[in-house]
């Protein structure tokens, strides 16, 4: 199992942020989400440095859908990062955390009337407008409230990134954005001639998730900056900001070969500079929206091992006290993960090939298939790494299973930032 961030081994036991994972399991019970705060902050700072936030006034906006709590909002605010939200719930979380509304980008392909009104009333900095329906509602609402709202148009650039079909979004057959190839984007620009209460500040595109190569982003830069020039020449519309979305891939297993934050940022900046020089246009303010790559490797999940079922000549199932309710990605995307026993980190005897199974009443509730693990027995504490993105945020109460608590660790201290859901919490909305 690869160690990330502040992970280290002391007396055969795994520590994160200077805190024993075995002691965390004792203190908070399992299942438990554990986040390495130093790693998250370090990732924020790397993005800001290598994307030239200070020098060029570029922006990093954290894609909150990956993992969002009030504490996370406070953390990225302290780090000077913007926030991308995609629902009223995420927006409300940011509001309650006192995140600056002017540093929020409000995404979503079907914002409801209530969500749009909430965003306008709270003073959201940018609405990323996804369709004609939203554009019309936003103009009407802002007119009624005598407000002018800054917007980006979300562009579907026609890039088919090589990733899982459920998490690629840049191709023309997508529920997101105004397509370039069928003329929808230009129709939206034409409509702005009659609209006085929305102000087109920029354009946005997102080509997918868990992308390991820089070349799709270079293609995106090419398309988006050509579009900036075309809008100026053909429509007299000046685009001041260009948002390239997120999607930068991270390490989950030894099969993954992610590039560094530095390499991605520098390649994108370099391509933008070259393209603007070629087109003889001013370099706009550039935005990236990392989500997974800020938090995935910073998060881990601790489980207690229960039953171990050996089916001779077939498979050994090792069952844990969590599963698809706290990490749906293996069932949804066939996502891979690594694991270990937290107080047997240096053991190299008694290797077993096992399948880590969850406790839900579903045959598909499998966290890791056919992994080698050493000296395993019931009662052990198992860790799966790189669960910081889309674990907590996609968690469910299937089988009436309460959601896990969340703990941040840093400099030898642990901090509970989200309580474990109780059975009473589970029924609190039922009448």
C-alpha positions as CSV (number, residue, x, y, z in Angstrom):
1,X,0.0,0.0,0.0
2,X,1.4,3.4,-1.0
3,X,1.8,6.0,1.8
4,X,0.5,9.5,1.1
5,X,1.1,12.9,2.7
6,X,2.0,12.6,6.3
7,X,1.5,8.9,6.6
8,X,4.3,7.1,8.4
9,X,4.9,3.8,10.2
10,X,6.0,3.6,13.8
11,X,6.3,0.3,15.8
12,X,4.5,-1.4,12.9
13,X,1.5,0.9,13.2
14,X,0.3,3.4,10.6
15,X,0.2,7.1,11.7
16,X,-1.4,10.0,9.8
17,X,-0.7,13.5,10.8
18,X,1.3,12.2,13.7
19,X,-1.8,10.3,15.1
20,X,-2.0,6.6,15.4
21,X,-4.8,5.1,13.2
22,X,-5.3,2.3,15.7
23,X,-6.0,4.9,18.5
24,X,-8.3,6.8,16.2
25,X,-10.3,3.6,15.6
26,X,-10.5,3.1,19.4
27,X,-11.5,6.7,20.1
28,X,-14.1,7.2,17.4
29,X,-15.0,3.6,16.5
30,X,-15.3,2.4,12.9
31,X,-16.1,3.0,10.1
32,X,-14.3,6.3,10.2
33,X,-13.2,8.8,7.6
34,X,-9.7,10.3,8.4
35,X,-8.3,13.3,6.5
36,X,-4.7,14.5,6.4
37,X,-5.1,18.3,6.8
38,X,-1.5,19.1,6.0
39,X,-1.8,17.3,2.7
40,X,-4.9,19.2,1.7
41,X,-3.4,22.5,2.5
42,X,-0.2,21.6,0.7
43,X,-2.1,20.7,-2.4
44,X,-3.9,24.0,-2.3
45,X,-0.6,25.8,-2.1
46,X,0.9,23.8,-4.9
47,X,-2.0,24.7,-7.2
48,X,-1.7,28.4,-6.3
49,X,2.0,28.4,-6.9
50,X,2.2,26.6,-10.2
51,X,-0.9,28.0,-11.7
52,X,0.5,31.5,-11.1
53,X,-2.3,32.8,-8.9
54,X,-0.2,35.5,-7.4
55,X,1.7,36.6,-10.5
56,X,-1.1,36.4,-13.1
57,X,-4.2,36.8,-10.9
58,X,-5.4,33.3,-12.0
59,X,-7.8,31.4,-9.7
60,X,-8.1,28.0,-8.2
61,X,-11.6,27.0,-7.3
62,X,-12.1,23.8,-5.2
63,X,-14.8,21.6,-6.7
64,X,-16.8,21.0,-3.5
65,X,-18.7,18.0,-4.8
66,X,-15.6,15.9,-4.0
67,X,-16.0,16.6,-0.2
68,X,-17.7,19.5,1.4
69,X,-18.3,20.3,5.1
70,X,-18.3,23.6,6.9
71,X,-14.7,22.9,8.1
72,X,-13.6,22.2,4.6
73,X,-15.1,25.5,3.5
74,X,-13.2,27.3,6.3
75,X,-10.0,25.5,5.3
76,X,-10.0,26.5,1.6
77,X,-11.1,30.0,2.6
78,X,-8.0,30.3,4.8
79,X,-5.9,29.0,1.8
80,X,-7.3,31.7,-0.5
81,X,-9.0,29.2,-2.8
82,X,-12.4,29.8,-4.5
83,X,-15.3,27.4,-4.2
84,X,-17.4,25.7,-6.9
85,X,-20.8,24.5,-5.7
86,X,-23.4,22.5,-7.6
87,X,-26.5,22.6,-5.5
88,X,-28.5,24.6,-2.9
89,X,-27.2,22.3,-0.2
90,X,-23.5,23.0,-1.1
91,X,-24.2,26.7,-1.3
92,X,-26.0,26.7,2.0
93,X,-23.1,24.8,3.6
94,X,-20.7,27.5,2.3
95,X,-23.0,30.2,3.6
96,X,-23.2,28.7,7.1
97,X,-19.4,28.4,7.1
98,X,-19.1,32.2,6.3
99,X,-17.4,31.5,3.0
100,X,-17.1,34.7,0.9
101,X,-20.0,34.5,-1.5
102,X,-18.1,36.6,-4.1
103,X,-15.6,33.7,-4.4
104,X,-18.2,31.1,-5.3
105,X,-18.9,29.7,-8.7
106,X,-22.4,28.1,-8.9
107,X,-22.5,25.2,-11.3
108,X,-25.3,22.7,-12.2
109,X,-27.2,21.5,-15.3
110,X,-30.6,22.0,-13.7
111,X,-30.5,24.6,-11.0
112,X,-34.0,24.9,-9.5
113,X,-35.9,28.1,-9.2
114,X,-35.2,28.1,-5.4
115,X,-31.5,27.5,-5.9
116,X,-31.2,30.3,-8.5
117,X,-33.0,32.7,-6.2
118,X,-30.9,31.6,-3.2
119,X,-27.7,32.2,-5.2
120,X,-28.8,35.7,-6.4
121,X,-30.0,36.7,-2.9
122,X,-26.7,35.5,-1.2
123,X,-24.6,37.3,-3.8
124,X,-22.9,34.4,-5.5
125,X,-19.9,35.7,-7.5
126,X,-20.4,33.7,-10.7
127,X,-23.3,31.6,-12.1
128,X,-22.0,29.1,-14.6
129,X,-25.0,29.1,-16.9
130,X,-25.6,25.7,-18.4
131,X,-28.7,26.1,-20.7
132,X,-31.3,28.5,-22.1
133,X,-33.8,27.7,-19.4
134,X,-31.4,28.8,-16.7
135,X,-30.3,31.9,-18.7
136,X,-33.9,33.1,-19.1
137,X,-34.8,32.5,-15.4
138,X,-31.7,34.3,-14.2
139,X,-32.3,37.3,-16.4
140,X,-35.9,37.6,-15.3
141,X,-35.1,37.2,-11.6
142,X,-32.2,39.7,-11.7
143,X,-34.5,42.2,-13.5
144,X,-37.1,41.8,-10.8
145,X,-34.5,42.4,-8.1
146,X,-32.7,45.1,-10.0
147,X,-29.4,43.2,-9.9
148,X,-26.7,42.4,-12.5
149,X,-25.3,38.9,-12.2
150,X,-21.9,37.9,-13.5
151,X,-22.0,34.7,-15.5
152,X,-19.9,32.2,-17.4
153,X,-21.3,30.1,-20.2
154,X,-20.6,26.4,-19.9
155,X,-19.3,25.2,-23.2
156,X,-19.4,21.6,-24.5
157,X,-16.2,21.6,-26.4
158,X,-16.5,18.2,-28.2
159,X,-13.5,16.6,-26.4
160,X,-13.9,12.9,-25.6
161,X,-11.4,12.4,-22.8
162,X,-10.2,8.8,-22.2
163,X,-11.9,8.0,-18.9
164,X,-14.9,6.1,-17.6
165,X,-18.0,6.8,-19.6
166,X,-19.9,8.0,-16.5
167,X,-17.3,10.6,-15.7
168,X,-16.5,12.2,-19.1
169,X,-18.4,15.3,-19.8
170,X,-16.7,17.2,-22.7
171,X,-18.1,15.3,-25.6
172,X,-21.1,16.7,-27.5
173,X,-23.5,13.9,-26.2
174,X,-23.6,15.3,-22.7
175,X,-26.2,16.7,-20.4
176,X,-23.9,19.6,-19.6
177,X,-23.4,22.9,-21.3
178,X,-24.0,24.7,-24.7
179,X,-22.6,22.7,-27.6
180,X,-20.3,24.4,-30.0
181,X,-20.8,22.1,-33.0
182,X,-24.6,22.5,-33.2
183,X,-24.6,26.3,-32.7
184,X,-26.3,26.4,-29.3
185,X,-23.5,28.3,-27.8
186,X,-23.7,31.1,-30.4
187,X,-27.4,31.3,-30.0
188,X,-26.9,31.9,-26.3
189,X,-24.4,34.7,-27.0
190,X,-27.0,36.3,-29.4
191,X,-29.6,36.3,-26.7
192,X,-27.4,38.4,-24.5
193,X,-28.0,41.4,-26.8
194,X,-31.5,41.7,-25.4
195,X,-30.5,40.9,-21.8
196,X,-29.4,43.7,-19.4
197,X,-29.2,41.9,-16.1
198,X,-26.6,39.3,-16.8
199,X,-23.0,40.0,-17.6
200,X,-20.9,37.5,-19.5
201,X,-17.6,37.5,-17.8
202,X,-16.2,34.2,-19.0
203,X,-16.5,30.7,-20.5
204,X,-16.2,27.4,-18.8
205,X,-15.6,23.8,-19.9
206,X,-15.0,20.5,-18.1
207,X,-13.9,17.5,-20.1
208,X,-14.1,14.7,-17.5
209,X,-12.6,13.2,-14.4
210,X,-9.6,11.1,-13.5
211,X,-7.6,12.2,-16.5
212,X,-3.9,11.3,-16.5
213,X,-2.7,13.0,-19.7
214,X,-2.2,16.7,-20.3
215,X,-3.0,16.5,-24.0
216,X,-6.8,16.7,-23.6
217,X,-6.3,19.9,-21.6
218,X,-4.0,21.3,-24.3
219,X,-6.8,20.6,-26.8
220,X,-9.3,22.3,-24.5
221,X,-7.0,25.4,-24.3
222,X,-6.8,25.5,-28.0
223,X,-10.6,25.4,-28.4
224,X,-11.4,27.8,-25.6
225,X,-9.0,30.5,-26.7
226,X,-10.0,30.2,-30.3
227,X,-13.5,30.9,-29.0
228,X,-12.3,33.9,-27.1
229,X,-11.0,35.4,-30.3
230,X,-14.1,34.5,-32.3
231,X,-16.4,36.1,-29.7
232,X,-14.4,39.4,-29.9
233,X,-14.2,39.5,-33.6
234,X,-17.7,38.3,-34.6
235,X,-19.8,39.4,-31.6
236,X,-17.8,42.2,-30.0
237,X,-17.9,40.2,-26.8
238,X,-14.8,40.4,-24.6
239,X,-14.2,37.3,-22.5
240,X,-12.1,38.2,-19.4
241,X,-12.0,34.8,-17.7
242,X,-11.5,31.2,-19.0
243,X,-12.3,28.3,-16.8
244,X,-10.8,24.9,-17.8
245,X,-12.7,22.9,-15.1
246,X,-11.0,20.1,-13.2
247,X,-10.6,16.3,-13.7
248,X,-6.9,15.9,-13.0
249,X,-6.3,12.2,-12.1
250,X,-4.9,10.9,-8.9
251,X,-3.3,7.7,-7.6
252,X,-5.6,4.9,-6.3
253,X,-3.6,1.8,-7.2
254,X,-0.3,0.8,-8.7
255,X,-2.0,0.8,-12.1
256,X,-2.4,4.6,-11.9
257,X,0.4,6.9,-13.2
258,X,-0.8,10.4,-12.3
259,X,1.3,13.5,-13.2
260,X,2.1,16.1,-10.6
261,X,0.1,19.2,-9.9
262,X,3.2,21.1,-11.0
263,X,3.3,19.4,-14.4
264,X,-0.4,19.9,-15.2
265,X,-0.4,23.5,-14.2
266,X,2.8,24.4,-16.0
267,X,1.7,22.7,-19.2
268,X,-1.6,24.4,-19.2
269,X,-0.1,27.9,-18.5
270,X,2.6,27.3,-21.2
271,X,-0.1,26.3,-23.8
272,X,-2.2,29.3,-22.9
273,X,0.7,31.7,-23.4
274,X,1.6,30.1,-26.7
275,X,-1.9,30.2,-28.0
276,X,-2.6,33.8,-27.0
277,X,0.6,34.9,-28.7
278,X,-0.4,32.9,-31.8
279,X,-3.9,34.6,-31.8
280,X,-2.6,38.0,-30.8
281,X,-5.0,38.3,-27.9
282,X,-4.5,39.2,-24.3
283,X,-4.1,36.3,-21.9
284,X,-7.4,36.1,-19.9
285,X,-7.7,35.3,-16.2
286,X,-7.4,31.5,-16.0
287,X,-9.3,29.2,-13.6
288,X,-8.8,25.6,-12.7
289,X,-11.4,23.6,-10.6
290,X,-9.6,20.7,-8.8
291,X,-11.7,18.6,-6.5
292,X,-10.5,15.0,-6.4
293,X,-6.8,16.0,-6.8
294,X,-7.0,18.2,-3.7
295,X,-8.6,15.7,-1.3
296,X,-8.6,12.1,-2.6
297,X,-5.1,11.0,-1.4
298,X,-5.7,13.0,1.9
299,X,-8.6,10.8,2.9
300,X,-8.7,7.3,4.2
301,X,-11.3,5.0,5.7
302,X,-10.9,2.8,8.8
303,X,-13.0,-0.4,9.1
304,X,-13.2,-3.2,11.6
305,X,-12.9,-6.7,10.1
306,X,-15.7,-9.1,11.1
307,X,-16.4,-12.4,9.4
308,X,-13.8,-14.1,7.2
309,X,-15.3,-16.6,4.8
310,X,-13.0,-19.0,3.0
311,X,-14.5,-20.8,0.0
312,X,-12.0,-23.5,-0.8
313,X,-10.5,-23.2,-4.3
314,X,-12.7,-20.2,-5.0
315,X,-12.3,-17.1,-2.9
316,X,-11.8,-15.7,0.7
317,X,-14.2,-13.0,1.6
318,X,-13.1,-10.6,4.4
319,X,-16.1,-8.5,5.5
320,X,-15.9,-5.1,7.1
321,X,-18.4,-2.9,9.0
322,X,-18.9,-0.5,6.2
323,X,-19.0,-0.8,2.4
324,X,-21.0,0.7,-0.5
325,X,-22.8,3.1,1.9
326,X,-19.6,4.9,2.7
327,X,-17.8,4.3,-0.6
328,X,-20.0,3.6,-3.6
329,X,-17.3,4.1,-6.2
330,X,-16.2,0.4,-6.5
331,X,-19.8,-0.6,-7.2
332,X,-20.5,2.4,-9.4
333,X,-17.3,2.7,-11.4
334,X,-15.4,-0.5,-10.6
335,X,-12.9,1.8,-8.9
336,X,-9.8,0.3,-7.4
337,X,-8.3,0.9,-4.0
338,X,-5.4,-0.3,-1.8
339,X,-5.6,-1.5,1.8
340,X,-3.6,-2.7,4.8
341,X,-4.0,-3.7,8.5
342,X,-3.1,-0.6,10.4
343,X,-1.0,-2.3,13.2
344,X,0.6,-4.9,10.9
345,X,2.2,-2.6,8.4
346,X,5.6,-4.3,8.2
347,X,4.3,-7.9,8.3
348,X,5.5,-9.9,5.3
349,X,4.5,-13.4,6.3
350,X,1.2,-15.2,5.7
351,X,0.1,-13.4,2.6
352,X,-3.5,-14.1,1.6
353,X,-5.4,-13.2,-1.6
354,X,-8.7,-11.9,-0.4
355,X,-11.8,-9.9,-1.4
356,X,-12.8,-7.1,0.9
357,X,-16.6,-7.1,1.2
358,X,-19.0,-4.6,2.6
359,X,-21.9,-5.4,5.0
360,X,-24.8,-4.3,2.7
361,X,-27.3,-6.8,1.5
362,X,-26.0,-6.6,-2.1
363,X,-23.7,-9.1,-3.9
364,X,-22.1,-6.1,-5.5
365,X,-21.0,-4.5,-2.2
366,X,-17.3,-5.3,-2.8
367,X,-14.7,-2.7,-1.9
368,X,-11.6,-4.4,-3.2
369,X,-11.4,-7.7,-5.2
370,X,-8.5,-10.1,-5.1
371,X,-6.0,-8.1,-3.1
372,X,-3.0,-9.5,-1.2
373,X,-2.9,-8.9,2.5
374,X,-0.8,-10.2,5.3
375,X,-1.7,-11.9,8.6
376,X,-5.4,-11.0,8.7
377,X,-7.9,-11.9,11.3
378,X,-11.3,-10.9,12.7
379,X,-11.1,-7.8,14.9
380,X,-8.2,-6.2,12.9
381,X,-8.5,-2.6,11.8
382,X,-8.3,-2.2,8.0
383,X,-7.6,1.0,6.2
384,X,-8.5,1.8,2.6
385,X,-6.5,4.8,1.3
386,X,-7.4,7.6,-1.2
387,X,-11.1,7.7,-0.2
388,X,-11.1,11.5,0.4
389,X,-13.0,12.3,-2.8
390,X,-16.6,11.0,-3.3
391,X,-16.6,8.8,-0.2
392,X,-18.3,11.0,2.3
393,X,-20.0,13.1,-0.3
394,X,-21.7,10.1,-2.0
395,X,-22.5,8.2,1.2
396,X,-26.0,6.9,1.7
397,X,-28.3,5.4,4.3
398,X,-29.0,2.2,2.3
399,X,-30.0,-0.6,4.6
400,X,-30.6,2.1,7.2
401,X,-26.9,2.3,7.9
402,X,-25.8,5.5,9.7
403,X,-23.2,7.7,8.0
404,X,-19.6,7.7,9.3
405,X,-18.0,10.5,11.2
406,X,-15.2,12.6,9.8
407,X,-11.9,13.4,11.6
408,X,-9.1,15.7,10.5
409,X,-5.6,15.0,11.8
410,X,-2.7,17.5,11.9
411,X,0.5,17.9,13.9
412,X,-0.3,15.0,16.3
413,X,-3.9,16.2,17.0
414,X,-7.2,14.9,15.8
415,X,-10.4,17.0,15.4
416,X,-13.9,15.7,14.9
417,X,-15.5,17.8,12.2
418,X,-18.6,15.7,11.5
419,X,-20.3,13.5,14.1
420,X,-21.4,9.9,13.5
421,X,-25.0,9.7,12.5
422,X,-27.1,8.0,15.2
423,X,-30.2,5.9,14.7
424,X,-32.2,8.8,16.1
425,X,-30.7,11.1,13.4
426,X,-31.6,8.5,10.8
427,X,-35.3,8.7,11.7
428,X,-35.4,12.4,12.5
429,X,-37.3,13.4,9.4
430,X,-39.8,10.5,9.5
431,X,-43.3,11.2,10.8
